[in-house]
Amino acid sequence: MSSDNPFFIKRIAVIGLGLIGCSWVKGLRDRGCVAEVVGCDRNLDSMQLGLQMGIIDRFALTPAEAVLDADLVIVSVPILSIRPVLESVAEGLPAHAVITDVGSVKGSVARDARAVFGDQFDRFVLGHPIAGSERSGVKAADGDLFCRHKVIVTTESNTSPAALDLVIQAWQAVEADVETMSVGHHDEVLAATSHLPHLLAYSLVDTLANSHENKEIFNYAAGGFRDFTRIAASSPEMWRDIFTANREHLLATLDLFNADLVKLRAAIEDNDQTTLMGVLTRAKAARDHFSNILARRAFVEPMKTSSLTYKANPSNVMSGTFRVPGDKSISHRSIMLGSLANGVTEVSGFLEGEDSLATLQAFRDMGVVIEGPHRGRVTIHGVGLHGLKAPANSLYVGNSGTSIRLLAGLLAGQTFDVEMSGDESLSKRPMGRVADPLRLMGAEVETAEGGRPPLKIKGSSKLKGIHYDLPMASAQVKSCVLLAGLYAEGETSVTEPAPTRDHTERMLKGFGYDVQVDGSTVTIKSGGELTATTIDVPSDISSTAFFMVGASIAPGSDITLEHVGINPTRIGVINILRAMGGNIEVLNEREVGGEPVADIRVRYAPLKGIHIPEDQVPLAIDEFPALFIAAACAEGETILTGAEELRVKESDRIQSMVDGLNALGVAAKGTPDGAIIPGFGAAGSFAAGTVASHGDHRIAMSFTIASLRGSAPIEVLDCANVATSFPGFVELVNSVGLSVEADGAGE
């Protein structure tokens, strides 16, 4: 037994010496996990070859003889041959032995097992490794065939836990990734992901081969034809058996495909380019985002690690003129309102980060045709306020709080039920703040325990307009209520206790919808419509904040940030840095698509600690992680109050920043609604240290910028989520003066 692999079994019987069975036992043998392997095959040559290659220790002429004294029996024969094999196995099966199979259809095998062993037999564990090779037979055996490949183990109500555990361990011992699912679910999934593609490949080749132009067709076939039809070179006998065994699920999937194919043909015949583009864009997006979209997949390539560490080396100056990615808040809303508008909306400057793409995919899932993004350009074929369709599955929005909260308002007014879910981080964030006002409007909204995601929203609820006083300043909650107001009877109004970003109101007006703003109250009425428009998304001031702080703290720095959105509800970071003594100029002010835009020049200036005015807190709520770095570099103490919302962002940002500053030698302290940060002044610097970002993109980027005043390298852990808001962050900061290494990005 290998010291690295604790699994060990005394004797295995493998019935059928093909690629899969031989590879499994070879993998176990190579790893020292089995004492003896007995083989059985109807082909004597295969058994003798298996013996010569050392894959089996001896062979038996019948399955009944092979399984005598076996601890595990592996049945690796064609699907339609399983029942007679099981009947022979039953004659010699020990009372303790566990049986498993490796076939790609489970329903028929389960029926065969019940017919042979009875309904109470609990030691048959049905399995299906999703791996293979273009070669076959004993000679093709590969002990590493299953490494990092999926193996599906299907269970039934009476499956013995001990038997199940044995089979799972036997697969894990050869480094397979084991998943469990029901028999019916397995056959349904494989009908769609494996059996139908094989059937279509065989059919296409057969159709073209019977064409009188077949010679020319095959002579001029391109790579796509070769790649798709490669699987038609598989064993016809094997696939005949699979198609027969999984007949019910295959027919259902084939009918679904055929219906969609008829629609596609009609679109081509009618020159319906929008429908055609919808099919193509949805298919491309589904393929590009395979790991997220096909959550019920049977097989995925090994996932790239989500572990990403930044090593930020000390650097001294930041310089250059450049533009950072587009505003995330505006990018989200451009997709939402463009989808609900009448006509085609053109968007440029769209932020191609994971959060914005989650919103885009959600609307694709609800039937909206969206072209792109390509270099920030997106074309949205709007369906009108009432044109969304029920998604086939739950809408997955990743780590995007904006997506789930704003979509909640829109979806509350639809006629269909929908569920929204997200990643582990999003699943910890409070949703009661949007669920509560929606329920007051008449929506049926369910949350998980503690008011967390997933959110379930029941369609066909008749919404009524309300007046809602926000209990705390939140643009997401305000926007959620206003978007629900598009579908609510009468008038909906929201009053906020302090100014928050007003992108929703501005963009609604840009799409031609009447919105009334009276001081701190925003009012909307249902019954209007949105008209498609053109949107140029300005650079995100939240992303420029890291560079504004960086240039402010690094002596000799001089940068100009181009085309930055300076919405008055978002400029808190500029106001606060200026109050601390920052040298910031706002140049070339203009308005683009209803949003104020400018170029911002920032030069180094010694900063001083201040008590941050509470009226600026809502205007800089997302920029405080970067401002904590500025405060640590200032002369004197900086005090933040009135910022309790920071504790329920992607992380508890107050605690995350305080802990990180402490790790770098700054004696910051957290308070219930803010922090006290003693600055080390112009002569000081950050010490070497390791900082936990807790998967929060803004925490990660803030401590990366701190390296401009670092005395030694700063290591920032768990930085993969930087891609949610700032794709290309490391490349850009390195181009303007920093020295950051990303460890794990390509693993």
N, C-alpha and C positions, 0 to 999 in steps of 0.2 A: 504493500500500500504506500502511495506517495505521501510524504510528510506534508505536502502542500494541499492535498485533497483528502478530506476525511471520509469520503464515501467509499465503501467497499462492499462487494457482494460476492458470495462464494461461487455460485454457478448460474450462468445465463444460457438459455436455449434460444437460438435465433432460427425461426422458420422462414425460409426464403432468403437466399444469399444474393441479394441485389445491392445496389449502391447504398440505400438508406440504412438497412439493417447492418450491413458489413461496416459502414462508416461509423455507426454508433458503437458497436462492440470494439472496433479498432481504436476509437477514441478512448474508450474505457480502459482497454488494454494498455495503450500508450501511457496512460496516466496512473497505472498500477491500481485500478479500481475493481478488478475482477480476477478471480482465481482460475476459473475454467469456463470456456465457451464451447457449447455443443451446437453444431449446425445441422440443418436439414434442408434439402432442396430436391426438387424433382429431377434436376440435372446432376448426374454423378460427376461430370467434369467440373462443375462449379464447386462441389464439395471438396473434391481433390485439390483444386486450386486454392480454396480457402485454407486448407490444411497446409499446403506448401508455403503460403504467404504468412502463416502464423496468425491468421485472423481467428480461426477456430482451432480447438485442441483435438477434437474428434468429431465425427459426423455419424448421424443415424439415418436409417433408410425410411423411417416413418416419423411423423410428428409425435405420435404416442410414445415412441421409444426416446425421442430427443428430449422430451420434457420430464422424464423420470429424474427425480431428485433436484429439479431446477428450482431456483428461488425467483427468477424473473423469466418470463417467456415473451419474446418479441416476435410478433407476427408481421412479416414484411412480404406479403404476397399481394397480387392484384385484387382489387375490391371484390369482384365477383367470384374469386376463388376462396374467400375467407371462410365461408360457412363450412365447406367440406374439411378445411384444415382444422377449424375449431372442433368439429365432430371427432377428428382423430386425436387432437390434443386432449379432449375430455377423457379419453380412455386411459391416459397415463398421468394426468395432472396431479401433483401432490396437493395435499390439503392446504398447505401454506402458500403455494406459489401465486404470484401476481402475474396477470397477463396484460399486455399492452399492444397496440398496433401503431402503424405509421401512415395510414391511408389518408387521402385528402377529402374523403366523404365520411361523415361520422354516423349519420342517421341509419344507413343501411347496415353498418357494422354493429351498431347497438342492437338493431333488430335481430341480426344473426346471433349475437351473443345471448340474447334473451331466449331465443328459440333453442339454443344448444344447452345452455347452463341453467335456465330458469330465471324467473323474475327476481329471485332473492339473492342471486349470485352477486357479490359485491367486490370482487377482486379483479374485475376487468376495467382498466383505465384507458380510455380512448385518447390517442395522441396524434398530432400531425406536425412534423417539422417542416417549416417553410424554408427549405433549402434544397439544393439539387446541383446537378452538373449536366453538361451536354453528353458526358460519358455515362456508361451504365455498367452494371455487373460487378463481380468481385474485384476485377483489376482496377476499377475506378475508386475503390474504397479510400476514403480520406479521413483520417482521425481528427482533423480540424474543420471538417465540413460544416459543423453546426456552431462554431465559435461566433458569438455575437449575432446569431440569427434567431429569429423567433421560433418558438415551439409552442403550439397551442395544445393544451391539455383540456379535454372536455369532460365534464362531470355530470353524473346523474344523481337523482335524489338518494339512491342507496349506495353510492360509491363509498367504499371503506376509506376513512381518513388515512389509515396506515398505508394502504395500497397506493393512494394518491401521493402521499409523501414520498414513498419509495420511487415512484416513476419520476416525480419532479426532481428528486435528488440525482437520479441517474442521468437526467438531461443536463442539470446544472453542472454535473461532474465533467461534462464535455464542453462546458462554457457556453451553453445555450441560454438564451433569454426566454424564460418560461412565462406564458400567460395562460389564464384559465377562462373558459367561457362555456356556455351551454351548448349542447349538441345542435339544436335548431339554429342558434345564432351563428355557430361556426359554418354550417352548411349554407346559410343565407349569405354570409360575408364572402365565402370562397366562391360561390356561384357568380358573384359580381366581380371579384378581384382576380380570379384565376380561370374559372371554368368558362365564363362567357368570352374573355379575350382569346382563349385557345379555340373555342368554337368559331369565332369570327375569323381568326387567322386561317383555319382550315377551309372555311367557307370561301373566303376571298381568293385564296390560291386556287381552289377548285373551280370557282367561277371564271377566273381569268385563264386558267389552263384549258377550259372548254371553249374559250373564245376563238374564233377563226383568226384573230389577230394575235394569238398568244405568243408567237415568236418575237414579234416586235415589242409586245408588252414587257416580256421578260428581259429582252436585250437592253431596253431603256429604263428598266426599273431603277429607281434611286435608292439612297440609303435608308430612307424612311420605310419603303416597302420591304427592304431586306430586314430591317430591325423588327418591324411589326410581325412579319410572317415567319421569322426564325422559329417561333414556337410550333409552327406547323410541321416541323421536322421531328417532333417528338413521336413516341410510340403510338400508332393508331389504336392498337388493341387496348393499351392502358386508358387512353382518353375515351374510347367507346365505353369502357366499363365505368369510368367516372361520370360521363354524361348520363348513362343509364341509372347509376346509383343515386345521383343527385337530381333526378328528373324534375321533381316538383319545384325546387328552388331555382333551378336553371331556367325552366320555362317562365317563371314569374319575372326573372331578371331579363330574359330575352323579350318578353312582351313589353316591359318598360322601355327597353332600348329601342324596340321596333316602333313604339308610339312616338318617341322623341325623333327617331330617324324620319318618320313621316312628316313631322313638323319641320324638320330641317330641310327636307326636300321641297316642301311648300314654300319655305322662305326663299330658297334659291330660285324656284320657279317664278315667284312673285317679285323677285328683286327686292326683297325685304332686308335691306342691309342692316337695319337696327337689330332685328331678331338674330340674324346671322352673326353679327358682332357680339351679341349677348352670349351666344353659345361659345364662341371662340374665346372671349375674355374670361368667362366663368371657368371654362376648361383649363385655360392657361393658369389662372389664379389657383385653382384647385391643385394643379400639378406642382406649381411653384411652392405652395404652402402645404405640401402633402402631410407633413407631420401634425399640422393643426387642423386642417380641413377634414381629412379622412381619419377621424378619431376612432372609427371602428375597424381600422385596417388590420389585416392579418400579418403584414410584414412591412417593416421599414428598414431602410439602411441604418447602420449604426449611427445614433444621434451624435452630433458634435457636442462636445462638453459645453455646459453652460457656465463653467467656472472660468472666470477671467480676472486676472490680477493686473493692476497698473503699477509699474515701478516708475515713480516720478523723480528724476534726478535733479539736483539743484541747478537752477538756471537764474539768470540775472536780469534779463530785459525782454520786453515784448515789443515788436514793431511790425508795421505793415498796414496796408489798406485791403480789406477783404469783406466778404459777405458771408454771414452764417446761415444755416438752413432756415426754411420758412417757419412761420409762427404755427405752433401746434394747435392752439385754440382755434385759429381761423381756418386751418386745414381741416380740422374735424367738422366745423360748421359748414364749410363749403361743400363737403360731400353730403351732409345731411340735407341742407336746404336745396342744393342742386338736384338731389334725387327726388325731392318733393315738388320741384318746380315743373311748369309746363314748358317744354322745349329743351334745347341743348345748352348746357353751361360749360364754358371753357375756363379751366383753372390753370394758372401758371404759378411757379414758386411753391408748389405743394410739398409739404414735408414728408419725405419717404421714410419715416420712422415707424417702428412697430405699432405704436399707439394709433397713429393716423391710419395706417394700413388696416388695423383691426376694424375701424369704423368703415373704411371702404369695403372691406370684405363682408361686413354685416349687411350692407345694402346690396351688394351683389347676391348674397344669399337670399335676399328678399325680392329678387327679380329685376333689379335695376342694372341696365347696361352701362358699364363704366370702362372707358378705354384708358390704358395707362395704369400707373404713372410711368412716364418716361422723361427723365431729366426734369422732374417737377411739373410736367404737363399732364393734365387729366381732363378727359372729356366725359361729361355725365349726361346721359340721355334720360331726362327727368320723366317720371311717371305720374306727376300730379299728386296732390295731397292724399288722394284715396286710391292710388295705384299700386301700393306695395302688396306683395304676396307673402303668404305664410312660408317661412323657411322650412326646409326639410328636417333640420335638426336644431338643437340649441345653438344660439348665437354665441360664439366664443370671442371675447374681446381682450384676451391676454391680460395685460397689466394696466389697462386704460380706464381710470376712474371717470374721465370725461365721457368716454363712449357709453359706459353703462348707465351713468346718471342722466345724460341728455337723451339717450335712446329710450330710457324709461318713460319720459314724457311723451315722445312721439308714439311709442308703441301702445301707450294707454288708450290712444284714440283709434286703434286699428280694429278690424273685425275678426282677427285671428289671435289665437293664444300663442305665446312665445316665452321661451326661457332664455335668460342670459347668464353666462358663467364666465369665469376668468381664471387666471393663474393663482398660485398659492398666495401671493402677496395681495392681489385684489380680493381674494376670498376672505381676507381679514378686515376689510375696510367697511365702515358703516354705511348702510343703504337706507336706514330708517329716515334719514333727513330728506330723501326724495319720496320714499314710500308713503310717509305720513300726509304730505299735502296732496299727493295723487289720490289717496283714499278719501280725503275730504272732498275731492272733485267727483267721487263716485267710482273710481277705478278699483279693480280687484287685483291687489298686488300681494304676493307672498314672498317672504325672505326666509333664509335659513336661520338657524338659532342665533340669537343676538343681533338680528337685523342685518346679517351679512349675506353676500351672494351665495348661491345663485338667486336671481330675481325671476319670479314667475308672474307673468302679467296675462290676465284673462281678457280675451277680445270681446267685442260687442257690448262693452260697458258704455252706458250713456253718461258722458261727462257733463258736468255743470260748472260754469265759471264761478270762481271764488275770488275773494280778496285775501291775500296771504301776506302776513307780516313775517319776514324771515327772522327766525330766532337768533341767527348769527349770519354775518356777511358771507355769502357764498354765491359766486357766479354760476356754479353748476346747478345749485338748487333753483336759483332764479330762472335760469334757462330751461330747466326741466319743466317748471310750472308754466312758463310762457309757451313752450312747444306743445304741451298738453292743451293749452288754451286755444291752439289752432283748431282743435276738434271739440271744444267744450261749448255747450249752449250758453249764449250770452257773453258776458264780459269777464275777463280774467285780469286781475291786477296783482302786482307784487310790490311791496314796500321793503326796502333794505335798510338796515340800521347804519350802514356805512357804504360808501361807494365800492362797487366791485366792477370787474371788467365787463364792458357792455358790447362785446362782439356780436352776441345774438341779436340784440336790438338793431345794431347798425346793419348787420347783414340781412335781416328781415326787411328792413327799409330798402336795401340794395336790390332785393328781389321783388320790390314793388308792393310789399305788404304794409298796411297801415299800423304803425306802432306809436302810441302816445307816451311821451316821457314828461312827467311833471315833478321836478325835484327828485326825490328818492323813490318815486312810484312809477312803475311802468305798466301800461295797460294795453291789452290786445283783445280783439273780438274775432270770433270765428266767422266763417262765411266768405273769406277772401280767397285769393289764390296767389301763388308764387310764380313769377315769370323769369325764365332763364336769363342769365346775365354773364358777364365776364369778370373773373376775379383774379387779381394779381396779389398773391399772398406775400406780405412783407416779412422780413427777417424777424425771428422770434426774440423779443427783448429779454425773455427768460434765458435764452441761450447766449445772447450778447452779454448778459450780466457777468458771466465768468470772465470774459475778456475785459469788461470795464473794471472789475475788481483787480484782475491781474495787472493791467496797466497802471492802476492807481497805487499798487503796493510795490512795484518793481522799479527802482530808480533808473532813470534814463529811458523809460518806456514811452512810446508815442504811437498810437494806433488810430485808424479811422474805420469805423464799422458802417457799411453801406446799407441803404434801403431798410432801415430798422423801423418797425412799427412803434409809434410813440403815442398809442391810445392813452388819453388822459387817465384812464382807470388802471394803467399798467406802468406808469412812470415813477412809481415809488422808489425803485432802485436808483434812479438818477437823482431824485430829490434827497434821498438819504446819503448817498455818496457826496453830494455837494455840501450837505450840512456837516459832513465829517471833514470837509476841506478838499474834496476831490476836484480835479481840474477837468471839467467835462463841458464840451461845446456841442450844441445841437445845430446842425448846419443843413441848408438846402431843404427846409421844411416844405412839404407838399401833401396833397391828399390823393390817394389811389384807391379807387373802389369804395369810397366812404370811410376809409381808414387813414388817419394821419401818419405820414412816413417822413423820416429824416435820415441824414448821415450823422454819426456821432463820433466826435474826436475825443480821445481820452489820453491825457498825459500824466506822468507820475506827479504826485504831490504828497507831502507828509499828511497823514490822516490823524484826526483826533477823536477820542472816544466821546460819545454823546448818549443821551437818553432818547432813543428813537421815538419820534412823535407817534402816538397811537393812531392818528388819522392817516398816517402813511402805511400802516401795517397791511390793510387790505389791498393797497396798491402795489405791494411788493411781496405778497404772501409766498410766491414760488421762488423768489430770489434770495430768501433769507439764508439758505445754506452758504451761498457765495458771500453774503454780507457778514456772516460769522467770521469768515477768513479775513475780510477787511477789518473787522473789529479787533481781531487778534493782533493785527499789524499796526494798529493805531496807538497813539500816545494817550494813555489814560483808560478809563473804564467805559465800556459801552453797556447800556442796559436796554433790554427788549422786554416790553410788556404788552398785554392784549393780543397775544399770538397763539392762543390755545389750539387753534385749528391746525397748527404745525404738528401737533401730536397725533393726528389721524390722517396723515398723508401716506405715501408709499411706505414710509417708516415713521416712527416717532422722530421727526426731524430735529426737535429740540434735543432729545437725549442722544440721538446719533451724532449730532454735531458736537455736543458737549463731551461725549466720550472720546470722539476723534481728536478734539483739541487737547484733552487731557493726555492722550497717548503721545502727542507731539510736544508736550511740555508746557501747555497753556492751562492755567488753573481756572478754567471756566466752570460755572455752576448753573444748573438748570433750575427753573422755577415753574410753578404750575402753568403759567401763561407766557413764559419767555425764558430769558437767560441773562446772566451777568458775566461779561467777558472782560478780563483785565488785559489790556494790550501791552505788547512788549516794545512798542515804539520803533522809531526809525533805525535804532542801532541793534535791534533784536532779530531773532530768526526762529523758525520752527526746528525742533530737534528731530532726529531720526525716529521713525516709529512705524508701526503697522496699524492701519485704520480699517475698521469694519464698516462697509457701506450699507450693509443689510439689504443688498439688492436694490438700493434706491439710487437712481441715476444722478440726481442732483447732489447727493452726498458724495458720490464717487467723483464727479467732475469738480466739485469745490475743493476737495483735498488734493486733487491733481494740480489745480491752479496754485495751491499753497506752496508748491515746490519752487515758485519764483522767489520765495523768501525762506527756502529750506537750507539748513546747514549740512544735510546729508540726505540720502534717498528716503523718500516716503513711499511706503507700500500700501496700496489701496486694494482691498479684497472685494470680490463679488461684483465686478463692474459690467457684467454682460448686459444689464438693462440700460446702459447708456444709449444703446441702439434704439430705445423706445422714443427718445426725443432728439437725439443728436447723432445720426449716422455720420461717420467720418470724423468724429471728435478728435481722436488721437492724431490723425494725419494733419488736421488743421492746426492744433496747438503746436505740434512739432514744426510746422512750416512758419510759425510766427515767433519762435524763440524758445519754446520749451523742449525738454528732452524726456520723453515718456516712452517706456517700453510696455507693450501689451503681451502678457504671458498667458497662453492658453487659447488665444483666438483661433489658431489654426489646428487645434488638436481635434 
